[in-house]
Amino acid sequence: MEYRSTTLTKQQLDKALQVAVRLPHKHIHAGRLIFTPEVFQSPERETNVMISRFALLDCTGSIQVGAWSNIGARVRVYTHDHIHLGKRPLLELEEEHGVIWQDKKIGSDVWIHDGSIILYQVTHIPDGVVVGAGSVLTKNPQPWEIWAGNPARKVGERRDAADMELQRLLNQRKYRLEDDA
């Protein structure tokens, strides 16, 4: 079996980020996308991350991404929010006061699956967290937790698995469509 890397080369990463990184309120604050040094230190790989070019990374505030993380297609990571206080028109409030923003830290080995939304309130997604597809994360999870749903809630934890348990999973009988040929 031929090995194919699931991580991006530096050129692929740069190309994806040209599309994914947005500065929607740069007149208020322009953050940066920051990678930890470990992202570029895996032997035989240029990077050890996967960030889809179809993601949206709001860099009104800065976002730090750790090694071995995966940000899927249609994921939206927001570092800003609008002011929702009072009964004045919201656009008028934004014109007068701007938006609120804060930085966000995404740890190592974090997987944010397709279509998930990470809201402004979330400031830290620690190492090992998995966010299920289509989830709306509104709170900071704890390390190695699995969150899913809308709003997202903890649905499990990642744990160590023995080699035999992993082999059993890989070798289990799988459902296949009947062959009509």
N, C-alpha and C positions, 0 to 999 in steps of 0.2 A: 504494500500500500504506500502510495506516494504521500509524503508529509506536505501539508499546505498550511502556512501560517495564517492564523485568524487575526493577527495584529497588523497594524499598518506600518508601512515604511514611512520615513520622514516626509517624503514627497507626497504620499497619499494622505498623511495626516494634515500637512499644510493645505492641500487642495480641499479636504473636507472642512477645515476650519475657516477657509475663505468664505464658505457658504453658511456654515452653522453659527459662527460667532456674530452676534448682533449688538449694536450700541444704540438702542432705541431712545435713550435719554442722555446722549453724550453732552448736551448743553447743560445738564445738571451734574453729571459725573460719568466719566468713562473709566470703567474698570479694565482689568486684564484677565486673560486666561493664562493660568500658571500651571506648569507641570512640575511635579517633584522630580529631582534629579534621577531617581530610580527608574523613571519611565524610559530613560535612554541608556540603561546599563545592563540589559539582558544579553548574554552571549548569543551570537548568531541572529540577532534581531536588531533592527534600527530603533523600534519602539516596542513597548509591550502593552499598548492600549488599543482600543477600538472605539472610535467616535464616528458615528454616521454623519455623512454630509447632509442628511435629512433631519438632523436634530436642530434645535434652536437653543443656543446658549446666550442668554441675556447677560451681557457684561456691563450693565449699568454699574453694578458692583463687581468686584473681582471674584473669579471662580478658580479654586485650586483643585487639580485632579491628581490622584495618586496612581501608582504603578498597577498594572494588570486590571484596570477598570474598563468597563464596556458601557458606552452610552448609545443606545439603539436609535433606530429610525423613528422620527416623529416625536422623540422625547423633547420636552420643553423644560428648561431650567431657568427659573425666574429669580433675579436678585433685586427686583424692585416691586413696589406695590403703589397703588394710587391711594390718596387720602379719601376715606369714605365717611368722614364725620360731618354732621350737620345736614341741612337740607338745601344748601346752595347747589347749583349745577356743578357736577363733578369736573367737567371740563374747565369751568371757571376757577375752581379750586386748584386744578393742575396748572393753569396759566399763572395764577398768583403765587403758588407755593411749590410747584414742581411735584416730584414724587419722592417717596421714601425708598431708601436702598440700603442694602447691607451685603457684606461679602459672604461667600459660601465655600465650605471645604468638603470635598468628596475624597474619601480615604482610598486606600489600596484595595484591590480585588472587589470593587463595588460594581454590581451589575444593575443598570437601570434599563428595564426592558421596553420594547416598542410601545410608543404612544403614552408613556407615563408623563405626568406633570409634577414637577418639584416646585412648590410654591415658595414665595418670598420668606415665609415664616421659618422654613427649614434652613438652618445655618450650618449644620454638620451632618454628613452622612458618613459614619465611621467605617473602618475596615470591615470587609466581608459582607456588607449589607446587600440584599437582593430586593429590588422593587419590581413587583409583578407587572406584566403588560397592562396598559390602560389605567394604572393606578394614579391616584392624586395624593401625593405625600404632603401632609400639612404639619407634621411633627418630626422632630429629630429622633431617629431610631437609635437603638443600642448596637454595639458591634455584633456581627454575625447573625443578625435577625433577618427574617424574610417578611416583607410587608406587601400587602395587596389590597385592592378594592378602592372604592370611592365613597368617602375618604378612606385612605389606606389605613390599615391596622395590622398589627403583628399577627401573622398566621403560622409562623414556625421559626425554627432556628437552624442554621447550618451547623453540622457536627462532623467530627471525624468519622470516617468509615474504614473498616478493615478491608484489606484486599479481597477477601472472599466475598464480602457483601457487595463490593463494587462489581466483581466478576458475575455474581448471581444476577445483578441488575442488567448488566450488559448481555448476558446469555439467556435472559427470560424470553419465553415464546412471545412473539409479536403478532399482532393482528395484521393480516395481509388480505387484500382483495383477491377474490378467486380469479384464476387465470382462465379467460374465455377461449384462449387459442387452442 
